[in-house]
Amino acid sequence: MNTLAAITHPSPAPKAGAAPPGVSVLRINLLRACYAVMAFGLAAYIWPDVLQHTDAFAVKFGIRVSLLAGLGATAALGIRYPLRMLPLLIFELAWKAIYLTAFALPLYLSHRLDAATVENVNACLMVVIFIPVIPWRHVVSTYLVARSERWA
């Protein structure tokens, strides 16, 4: 009888936009907060330079500022699509980890940190708030274990 009931009354399909198994609604909302911090933080600090700058500033900082502005603008998508935009958080974590280990740490060990580098290090260390928020099991199952998309 239970088998017949399961056949005639299938379980409802998951709601569109529902969290996948293993990712709590709390975790998804914390991800949204991380994306909001990125989007609004970069908007406040980077976009004024994008919208109003000198030619000398453009030559010296244009590429870096453009990359960060694009990162912040893309992070705004994470507020709506927190799991789909996980590669953006992983990118943020990766580039900051590379900076801290390959550039800042050797300067620190050789006692050559200046005030500007210390400021950069402090800004990069903010990424630690993302580490416990990222649903690592979902990242592994989606990006490392799952079958890859078909090659053309």
N, C-alpha and C positions, 0 to 999 in steps of 0.2 A: 504494500500500500504506500509506503514512503517513497519508493521508487516511482510509482505512478504519480504521486503528488508532485515530485520534483520535475517530472516530464511535463505535466499539464500546467504547472505554475512555476516557470523558471524564475530564478532569482533576478531581481531587477538589474538592469545595466547600470554601471557606475555613472554618476552625474558628470556632465561635462565640466571640466575644470576641477574635479575632485582630486584630492591628494592621492598619489599612488600608495599602495600598501607599504607600510614601513616608514612613511614620511608623515609626521603629525601636522595637524593644522597649526599648532604652536610653532613648529619648526619653519613652516612655510611663511608664517607671519613674521618671524624673526629674520628670515631671508629678505622679505620685503623691507624690513627696517634697515638691513645692511645696504640694499640697493638705494634706498632713500638717502642714507648717509653719504654714499658715494655720489649720487646724482646731485643732491642739493649742496653738499660740501664743495664739489668741483665747480658747480655753477657759481657759487659765491666767490671762490678764489680764482678761478681760471677764466670764466667767461668775460669778466670786465676787461681783461687783457686781450681777449679775442676781439671784442667789439671796439676797443679803443687802444691803439698802440702806436709807437713810432716806428719808422723804418729800421732804425738801429735795433730796437727790441725784436722786430720781425726776423732780422738776420740772425741775431744771437739766440733767441728762444722760440722762434716760430714753430719748429718741428715738435719740440717737447710740449708746448702749450696746446698745439693742435691735437696731439695724441691724447693728452689728458682731457681736453674738451670733448673729444669723441668718446672717450671712455665714460665720462660723466653723462653724456647724452644717451649713450647706449644703456647705461645703468638704469636710466629711467624706465626702460622696457622691463627690467627685472621687477619693478614694483607690480606690474600686471602679470608677468610670466616668470615667477621666481625660479621654478625648476628648469624651464627651457633656457634660462639665461645663466645657469650655473657655470658654463665655461668662462663667462666673464669674471665671476668671482675667483675661479681657479687661475685665470690669467693675472688678476690683481695680486693674488697670493704668490704666484710664481715670480712675477717681475720684482716684487718687493723682496722676496726671499733671495733672489739672485743679487739684487743690489746690496742687501745687508751682508750676505756671506762673501761675495766676490769683491766688493768695493769698500764698504764701510768697516767690516771686520779687520782686513789688513791694515787700514789706516788707524784703527783703534789699537791694534796690537803693536804698531810701530810708534804710537803716541803722536800721531800727526793729524788728529781730528781738529778741524777748525769749527768756528761757530756755525757756519752755513751747513757743514756736513752733519753736525749734531742736530740741527733743526731738521734736516732731511731724514736722519735716522729716526728721530722722534715721530715724524709724520709717517714713516714707513712702518714703525712698530704698531701703529693703530690697526694694522691688518690682523693682529692676533685675535681681535674680536670676531673675525670671520671663521676662524678655525673650528670652534665648537658648534657654530651655527650650520655650517655646510653639512648636508646629510651624506656622509662619506660612503655608507653602504649603497645608497642610490647612485652616487658617482661611480663607484666601482662596478655595480651591476649594469649601469647604463652605458658607460664610456670605456670600460676595460674588459668586461666579461661578455657583454652582448655581442652578437654577430655584427660584423661591420656591414655597412651598406654596400650594395652591389657596385662593382667597378664597371665602368662603361666599356 
